[in-house]
Every structure is written in C-alpha cells, then in structure tokens.
Amino acid sequence: MAKKKITVLNSNEIVDENKKDISKKMVWFLAIVSFLLYANTLNHGFVLDDIAVIEQNSFVKKGFAGISELFSTLYWQGYWDSNAGLYRPMSLVFFAMEWQLTPNNPFIHHFFNVFYYVLSIVLLFKVLHYYLKEYSIWITFFIVLLFAAHPIHTEVVANIKSRDEIFCFLFFILTIYFLLIKQRKIYQVLGIVSFLFCLLSKEAGILFLPILLFLVWLKFRKDISVFLIKTIPIISVSAFWLILHRYIILSSPFKRIQYTYLDNSLFGCNDLISKMATGFTIFARYIVKSIYPYNLSYDYSFNQIPCVTVSSFSFIISLLLVGVVFFVMYFFRKRNSLVSFGILFFLITIFLASNIVVFIGTTMGNRLLYTPVLGIIIALVFLLFHFSKNIRIVKFSHPLIYFLSVVVLLFSFKTFNRNKDWKSNATLFTKDLLNSPNSARVNFNYATVFFNQLSSDVELQKQQLPFIIDSYKKALAIDPNEKGALTNLGVCYYKLKDYKTSIYYTKQALALAKTDYSLQSNLADAYFRNNDFDEAIANYKELVQNNYSQENTYNYYGVALFNKKEYPKAITVFKEGIKQNSSSVELWMNYGNTLAASGNLKEAITAFEKAYELNPNEKNSLKFLAMAYQQLGNIEKANFYYSEFVKK
C-alpha cells in the first residue's frame, strides 16, 4: 500500500500562511464594505458638473469617436469655450467609453465610480501591507478601512465628475505597486504608464513625484546607480506631461480666464497678508475636517469663509493648530517615523489646495482632501498604537481595536447618509443651504433649482415665487454683484406682474453686463408691460440694430409704436418680424390691426386672412375681417365673417 506524503510546516511557515489567510479575508472585507458604503449612489442622477463633463459634453457624447478630441483639447472644451488652464483627459475618455455603451445613463457612470473606488481601496491595502509588514496587520487594515469609510470622500465618489480625483490616486497607487513591489520588466513599464495616467487625470498628480522618488530612494538607496536608473523614466514622463500640458493650454484659441472672488474668496481679500492669513485658516480647516468631518458642503465660496487678518482670533487658532502639526511631525521623526511620514504626505498633497502660497480656482473643497486625508489617518493610527505600546498587536480583542471600530462605524453612518444628499441638484442644494448659509452661490443655486421647476400654472407660480425670491435676495445680501440673482429676480417679478420691480433688478443686472442683449430684451419687455412705451421702443430699437431678437421682440416693439400712433414705423417693424417668423399668428394679427388703423383696409384683410389660415381657432381674426369688410362697404362678406365669428 502506497504511503501518503506528509508535508510538515515549521512555525514560521504556519505564521506566514495565517497572515496570508487573514490578509485575503481583509481584502474581501474592505472591498465589500467600500462597495456597500456607496451602493446607495448607483441610482443617483447627474449632479453639478456632471452635466458639463458628461450629459452636455459634445466630445463625451461622441463616445469612442470623441476620444481623440478629448486628448487634444482643454478639460471643459466640450462644454464651454473658455481656457481655465486645465488638461485632464483621462476621466473624460472613460466617460466617453461608458457613454458609448449606454448613452445618457447616470447608472453606468456611478457604478464605475464606485468600482474604481473599491479597486483603489484594495490596492491601497496591498501597497501599505507591503510597506508596513513589520507592523501588525491590524494597523494596515484600520488605516485603509478608515480611509474607505471617511465621509470626506462622499463628494468624490457620489459626484461622477470627481473621478479625476479617484483616477489620480488610483494610478499613483498602481505606480507604486508595479514599480516598487512587482519585479518583472513588464510591470516596470506598466508603472511608468500608470504614473503618466495619474498626471493626465489631474494636475495635482505632480505632487506625488517627491513621494514616489522618496519611495524609490528608500528601496534602492544602497545602490545609487540603480536608484538613478529607476528615477530617469519617472522624471522623463513627468517632463513629457509638463510639456504636453503647457502645449495644450498655450495653443488653445480661447482666452485664459482670470479667477475672481466668485471662484476663490481670497481674491476678494484686501491685501496679500490678508490672503495668506485666510489661507492659513483654510489649511487649518482641512486638518480639522480630516479628523472630524463636520459640516460637509459642495461649496465654500464667497462669503462662506470670510477674509481674516493676522490679528483675527481664527487666524491665531489656525496658526497654533498648524504649529502643533509641524511640532508632532518633528518630534516623532525618530521616535516613530511613520507618524512624521503621514503628516509629510498630507502637507505635500494638500500644498496646492491650501491657498497659502498659490491661489487656485476655488476657495476650499472636500474633494481636495480625498488623497491628503490618507496622510492624517496614517499619522493618527500610528500615534494611537504608539501610545498604546502595542505596535505589533496580533489579536482583534484589544481596546484600541474596538475604539477604531467604533470610529469606522460612525464614519460609515455619516458617509451613507451624506450620499443621499447627492441624489440630485434639488436634494444637494436644499441640504447644503444649511451647511453653507453664507455662500452666495449656494443660495443662488438653491433658488435656481426651484426657479427652473416653476409650474406653468400662473396661480401656482404665485405660491412658489416668494420663497425663490427670498433666496435670491439672500444671495444678493452676501454679494450685491451677483448678476444671476439680479437677472432672475427681474424674471420672478415679471412673472408676478410687478413690472416696476422687475425693471429695477434687470437694470442692475444690465449695469454689470452692458452688452448682454438677453438682459436688455428682458428690460424692454418689462418696460412694455409697464406701459412705458418710450423706454421699450428705445431698447427694442437697439436690440434690432444689434441683430438680436426673441419671440416677442418685433411683436412688442410694433405694438409699442402702435400705441404711440406711429403707424408707419409699426408697419415696418411688423413686416420685419414676419420675415423672421412668418408663422406667428400674433404678428399677422397686429400687422393687420396697424394697417387697418392707418386706413389700408385691403392689406389688413390679407393679413387677417393669413392669421386665420395659420390658426382657424383664432376667432378674433374673423371679427376683424368682419369689421374691415364693413368699413369697405362689403356687407355680405362682413355678415359672413361675423356669423362665422359667432359660431366659434
């Protein structure tokens, strides 16, 4: 009888097998939890900039055919013709491919956002497990789990547009995985390609360069020649990206936009010292939100975070907090270098967003903490384990593990609930009105989302408009130069038939944009409705001279002249209007009335007949035909059209 071969494992091999088994279970746990945390976003719609980068982006909507244009143009170019200095094709290319599969379907984009997030969490665990293998696996596990559950990420994962943040981080992690963990040459090539993709995902990816070079030095510091050989491709791909980035921006036919206080509140501060002081307060807010993610909002623009001076209490507190962070980094540089590394990682990756040295196109954003928060989590977890003196803890049953589990549960609960706010613009704008009440943009957006949903029923509009007007006025109280609020207030009061107030707000809006003919058209209509015909005529005349007209422009212009008894001018205007829109019954009717008033009854009859031909339900045309024929003395036809009028 053949003897069975028995494999005997030594104690070290058993421990290694146990670690592998635990590691696999942790990977599956992290993947499942990460997916479940954001599963409630899958049925959400397009929100905020999703509309610009997907739903109404002409290049993305071409699917595969638009990919070449996405790689060769500015980030926003498929939506609007302005140069914001951004070149981020990677997420747009993937949106185009997803659009090709199922056009105009938010589900597929939300699904892949969650999928790539889960993938980044799994890869993060593998990379950290490799670098932290000398420490307890529970440290790695809770660093990644806290990162996965952190509520600050809701803006990135729940808002499709922010896939640029997910991709930038994901490709950076892939770069480390391929370049520094895997050994085969093919992986080295994939690592360099991954870093290029990271840079093409978002400009902030260049901040990973010093971190990547540090990790390469850490691995190959004993052999300088190998270190140099490894860094050449990294530096080269960074230089290639920089040249490409500058070429796309500088070769754009569109003028580079200049950011204002509406984009970044710091541009509204009085001087450079005030700007830097305010930047410090924002930096401190980022630190606090990394630890305690309070009061999350999609917008912190003017004037949610007001400008401060160096003597302000908020600046002094912020300076003390930043000082403590730097002290901790210095203090632990030898006692526990990973605490210092975590803080340094945070400082490097938040550098551009801090608004201290470089002023960017936004005041503050939760999405900008997506990657930097990892550094704070690494530092805090190692601090906790350092002070507990259980840096190599093996078993789950430990007070520190229980404490971190509670934090994860609290984070998860907040994340899951915050996701619900991102379901639509209406839900987001309503919720964040409470979180950013001092932001002019938040108040404006809140009013506008309901303004765009106004009922067509006039009586219902009277009930809906007051609270919309109130929100626009709150936006104006914060920023008196909020052109959108002034414009829409003019429209709101027009709908309420308060034409004097409509004129007041529309004139203010027009003063901010003197060549905005749509505003001038609104103003002319309000003057017309207010029976201020001289002002109406003056504005309509200017609009026509500038080749601008809307549906009622020629009609109201002509009627205003008619009411002034300037019949020849009115006839000329109506004729021009009919050339522009020959199917307008109202234009033909008013043209006929003007001809009749000027004594040209035969041509008036022709105009009324045309109006009746276009719309047989327009009974007034029959009445006017009867009146015209009666004045001509044709009683038979007058009686005929009058009888037809009565029948209607």
Secondary structure, 3 states (H helix, E strand, C coil): CCCCCCCCCCHHHHHHHHHHHHHHHHHHHHHHHHHHHHHHHCCCCCCCCHHHHHHCCCCHHHHHHHHHHHHHCCCCCCCCCCECCCCCHHHHHHHHHHHHHCCCCHHHHHHHHHHHHHHHHHHHHHHHHHHCCCCCHHHHHHHHHHHHHCHHHHHHHHCHHHHHHHHHHHHHHHHHHHHHHCCCHHHHHHHHHHHHHHHHHCHHHHHHHHHHHHHHHHHHCCCHHHHHHHHHHHHHHHHHHHHHHHHHHHCCCCCECCCCCCCCHHHHCCCHHHHHHHHHHHHHHHHHHHHCCCCCCCCCCCCCCCCCCCCCHHHHHHHHHHHHHHHHHHHHHHHCHHHHHHHHHHHHHHCHHHCCCCCCCCCCCHHHHCCHHHHHHHHHHHHHHHHHCCCCCCCCCCHHHHHHHHHHHHHHHHHHHHHHHCCCHHHHHHHHHHHCCCCHHHHHHHHHHHHCCCCCCHHHHHHHHHHHHHHHHHHHHHCCCCHHHHHHHHHHHHHCCCHHHHHHHHHHHHHHCCCCHHHHHHHHHHHHHCCCHHHHHHHHHHHHHCCCCCCCHHHHHHHHHHHCCCHHHHHHHHHHHHHHCCCCHHHHHHHHHHHHHCCCHHHHHHHHHHHHHHCCCCHHHHHHHHHHHHHHCCHHHHHHHHHHHHHC
